[in-house]
Amino acid sequence: MTHSFVAHARDRTVVLVAPYAPEMPLLNLGASKKIQLIASLLSRLGFKVHHVDSSHPHERFAVPIMGQPTHIEQTPVMLWRPFCLPSRKVGKLLNIYGSQRLFQRLAELKPDLVWVYNSYAFEARLGLYLQRVTGARLVFELEDLPLSRGRGLNPKPFLDQHYFPLLMRKADLVTFVNAVLLQRHRQDVKAGMLFPSILQQALVEQPPLPRFQGPHHRVGYFGGLDVDKGVGTLLDLPPLMPPNWKLVVTGVGPLSPALSELAQKYPQKVEFHGAVSHARVLELMSACDVILNPHSSITGMHDGVFPFKVCEALASGALLVSTPLPSIDIDLSSCVLFFDGSARGLADALGKAAAHHARSQEAIARVRDHVRNQYGEGQVLAQLQHAIHALAPLPPETLDMRPSPNHLN
């Protein structure tokens, strides 16, 4: 009897709707890592994961994928994807209202849970449809506000904004990327939880490492290479840096060619690695004395963002040098060295970094331990277990609380 009950519980189905292409896992590293970890945690909570890839990864004609076995890292999933067109922008717009057959096939799964990554129009429309026609519980993961970033004449953010208040009202659980958004919208949602990051187990288990031990120092940036992430500041930094510093950069994005040229121009001051694995990112982070978050003004984005790399930097134990940040559940004023977002301000901060680190080592260690304890895989798994249990109870026998093997490599 017990065996059959557990087997039945493991037949629970979740539809994860997120812009992630399993064949291109190194794009958009911060978002990709969070989506990978969400898929892993949902699987360990006893769900069979059906992943709907909304990223429109191929700029060519491609027919929809209607349930194809694959993996998100080592998590087995069934892949679904709407059609692709040669124009990604046009294709994503047409996916929103031209994917009825895909929606109907997913409804036939009778999912217990639908997890929607951000208030993008396609994700929102699918999540609300499945909630309405199947009675599935709906989780809305709010990562940034629809209009927080300028997108020129692209109409899609305005479609995203159209669905945003509806998702906020209808979702059974909303996760918030920072505490400012949680407090602002607490009264608008059925249930909410703070969810700025998930830290892979390899980072959580990394022993404390010494920093600023020699005369030469390394400052690292590990993230998307876009102007709105403040990466343009790095292009002006090398000639302004103190002489004993080297800039280390990984990632992909529109500014990749400019950073590659920068490394060729200043080979003694800049290392550019491009797209690398998450294991390699952790290795490079471990060798840095300072980790940068040069993000353009988040206040100017209505506090609608919290960079994934911030918690990774704090958990690494390196000194974080950052533009101003919205709050989460930690007082960062005692350990983070803030700067104004300019290249000159960043160079000045690097000149003060060693002394700031010496004064703030205890605070940095406290925050490192807090972030690891709060946002490591095991802790987030327990938080999700509690939150999802309140929506649709899961028998404890279905839970796998062990670290996923793909994060221990």
N, C-alpha and C positions, 0 to 999 in steps of 0.2 A: 504493500500500500504506500509506504513512504517513497519507494523508488518511483512508482508511477506518478506520485504527486510532484516530486522534484522534476521529473521529465516534462510534465505538463507545464510547470512554471518556467522551465527553460525554453518553452515554445513561445514565450512572450516576444513580441515583435516591436522594434522601434524603427521609425523612418527618420534618418538624419539627413536634413537638407542643408547643404553647405557647399561653398565654392572651393572644392578640392578635387583635383584630378589625380587619381592614384598613380598614373604613369608619369606625372610631373611633380614629385613630392618636394623638390627643392625650391619651387617658386613660392614667393610670399612666406618666408620662413616662419615669422611669428604666428601668423594666422594658421599656416599649415600645421605647425607643431601643436597648437591648441586643438585643432580639429582632430588630429591623430590621437591625441590623448583622450578627447571626449569619446571617440569611437571605441578606444580600448576600455575606458571606464564603463561605458554602457554595456559592452560585451561582458565585462566582469560582474555587472549587476544582473546578469542572467538574460539579457535580451539578444535575440537574433537581429543583427544590424543590417538594414537596407539603406544604402547610402545613395542619395540623389545628388549628383554632381551638377551644380548650377554655374560652374566657372566658364562654360563655353570655351574649352581649351584649344579647339582646333579651328583655325580660320580657313575653313574649307567646307564643302557640303558633306555632312555626315548625318546618317539616319539616327534616330533615337536608340538608346540602349535600354532594353526592357528586362533587366534582371540578369546580370552576368556575374558569375562568381569571380571575386578578386580579393585583394587585401589592401587595407590601409595600414601601412607598415606590416606588422604581423597579425593584425586583427582581421579575421575573415569577414567579408561583407558581400552583399549582393549589390552590384552597381547598376544604377539607373541614371540616364542622362537624356535631356531633351536634345532636339536636333541642333546641329551647328551649321553656320553659314560662313561664307568667305569674309564677311564683315562682322566682327565680334560685336560691335556696338548695336548694329541692326539686329543681329541674331539674338542677343540678350533681350532686346525689347520685344521681339516677336515670340520668344519663349514664354513670356509672361502670359500672353493670352492665346497662344497657339499650341498648347500642350495638353489639350483635354484628354486625349487617349492615354497619355502617360499618367495623368491624375487619376483616371478611372481604374487603370491597372493597379496602381498603388492602393487605391481604396479597397480593391479586392483582397488585399493582404489582411484587412481588418486589424490595423496596427493598434497596439495598446498605448503607445506613446509616439509623439512626433516632436522632434527636436529641430528647431529652426534657428540657423545661425544668422543673426542680424535681421534688421527690418527691410531687407531687400524685397522688391515687389514680387519676384518669382517665388522666393522662399515663403513670403508671407501669404501669398495667394494659395499656394499648395498646402501650407500648414493649416490655414483656416478652413480650406475645403475638406481636408481629411478629418479635422475636428468635427465639422458639421455633419458629414455623411457617415462617419464611422463611430463617433463618440470617443475617439482617442483623446487622451490628455495631451495638452500642448505646452511645450516649454519654449520660451522665446529668449534666446541668448543675445542680449543687447551689447554689441561691441563698439559701436559708435553711432552718433545721431545721423540721420539721413542727409541733412544739409550742413554737416559740420565741416566738410571740405568743399572747396570750389571745384566745380566740374565743367565750367564754361557753359556752352549751349546744350550740353547733354541733358535731355529731358528725364532720364531715368531717376536721378535723385529725387525729383518731384513726385514721380510715381511711388518711389520708396516712402516718401513722406506721407503720401496719401494713405498708405497701409499702416503707418506707424501707430497712430492713436487706436486703431482697431485692434492691432496685435496687443497693445498694452492692456486694453479692456478684456479681451477674450482669452488671452493665455492663462493657463492654470498656474504657471510659475514663470516669472521673469528673472533672469540673472542680469546683474548690473556690473559693468566694467570698472566703476569707481563709486565711492560713497556719496559724492555730490549728486550723481544721477539717482542713486537709490533713495536719498532723502527727498529729492525733488519730486519723484514719481511714486513714492511709497503709498500714497493714498489712491493712486490710479490703478493699482494692480491687486489681483487676488492674493498673490504671495510673491515675495521677492527675496533674493539672496545676493550677497556680494561675491563677485566671481572675476577678479582681475587677471588671474593667471592659474596655470597648472605647471608645476615644476617636475620635470622628469626625474626619476629616481636616481639616476647617475649623478645629477647635480646635488640632490638632497644629501646623498651619502658621501659626497666629496669631502675629505678632511680639510680643516682650515689650512690655508696656505700663506706663507709670508709674503708681504708686499713691501715695496720701496726698500729693498735690501741692498741694492748697489747704486752706482752713480748714474746708470742709464735706466729710463723708465719707459713703459709701453702704455699707450692709451688706445682702447679698442672701441670700434662701433660695429655692431652686429645686428643688421636689420635691413628693411627695405630701403632702396636707394632712390628716394623720391624727394622732390622739393618740399612737400608738405611735412615730411619727417625731419626737416631741418638739415638734410645732408648737403645742401648747397653751401652751408657754413664750412664744411670740411674742405671744400675746394680752395678756400682762401687761407686755410690754417697753416700749411707747412712753413712758409717763410716767416710766420709770426711765432711759431712754437719755440719754447726754450730749447737751447742746443742739445740737451741730454734726453730728448723725447723722440719716440717713434710712434706714428699713427698706424694702426692695424685695422683693416676694413674687410668685412665679408658682406655678401648679399647680392641681390639682383634688382634691377629697376632702370628707369630712364637715364639715371646718372652713372650707370656702369661704365660707359666709354670714357667719360670725363675723369672718373677715378682711376681707370686703368692708365690713362695718359698722365695723371698726376703722379702715379707710382713710378712711371718711366722718367718723369722729369726730376723727381726727388727720391731716388732709390735709397738713400741713406735715411730718409725721414718717413717714407710711406711704404707699407706692404698692402697690396690689394689682392685678395684671394677669390673674389667673385662668389659664385654659388658653391657652397660646401655642405657636407653632411652635418647633422646636429652633433654627432660625436666630435667632429673636427671643430665646430663652434665652441664646444665646451673646453676642448684642449687649448684653443687660442685664448678664450676668456681666462683660463687658469693662469696664463702667462702674462696677463695684463695687471698693471697696478691700478689703472683707472678704466672704468667703462663709461661711455658717453651715451647720453640721451639728449640730442640737440633738437628735439621735436619743435616745430613751429608752434606758436602760442596756442596752448590748449584752452586757455581762458577765452581766446578769440574764437574758438570752436565751441563755445557754450559749454565748456567742460565735458564735451561729448566723447572723449577718448581717454584711454590709459594704456600707454605702450606696453606690450607683452614683455619686451626686453627689460623693463624696469625691475620687475620682481626677479628675473633671472640674474640681473646685475647685483641686486641686493643679496640674493641667496649665495652668490659666488664669494662674497666677502671682500670683493674689490671696492674701492672708493667709487661711488657714483657721482659723476658730474653731469648736471641736468638743468634744462630750462625748468621754470616753475611747473609743478604737477598738481592735479586735483588730489584730494585726500582719498586714502583707502581706509585701512584700519590701523595705520602705523603713523606715529609722529616722525617725519623724516627730517625735521629741521636740525636735529642734533648730529646727523651723520652725512647728509647729502650736501655737496658743494654746488650751489646753484649759480647759474650765470645767465646773462641777458639774451642769449641766442646769437650773438655776433661772433665773428671769428676773433676779433680783438678781445672780447670778453672771455672767450674760451681759452685763448692763449694766456690771459692773465690768471684764469682759474688753474690752469696747469702749473703755472709758476708758484701757486699757493698750495698745490695738492699735497705735497709731501708733508708740509707742516700741519695742514688740516687733518691728514690721516693720523699723524702722531698724536694730535689732541683728541681725536674722536675714535680711537681704536675700540674702546669698550662699547660705545654706542653702536658702531658699525657691527660689532660681534653680536650685540643683543638683537639688532634688527635682522641680521643674517639668520639667527636661530629662530626668531619669530616667523619670518617669511617661510623658512623651510618647514616649520611645524604647522603653519596654517595652510600652505598652498602646495605641499608635496602631494604626490599621487595618492598616497594612502589616506591623508586627511581629506582631500577633496572627494575621494571615493566615499568616505564615511558621510560627508555633508550631503552628497547627492543621494546616497542611500536614504538618509533621513528625509530629504525634501521630496524625492520621488515616492517613498513609502507613504507620505501624507496624501499623495495624489492617487496612487494605485498600489496598495501594499504588496511588497515582495517577501516571500518566505525567506528567512535568513539562510536556509540551506542552499539557496541558489547563488549566494554571493561568493566571489573569489577575491579575497582580500590580499593576495600575494601581488608583489610588483610584477608588471607585465615583462616578459623576458626580453622584448625588443628595446626596453629602456635600460637594460643592465649591460648592454654590450659596450 
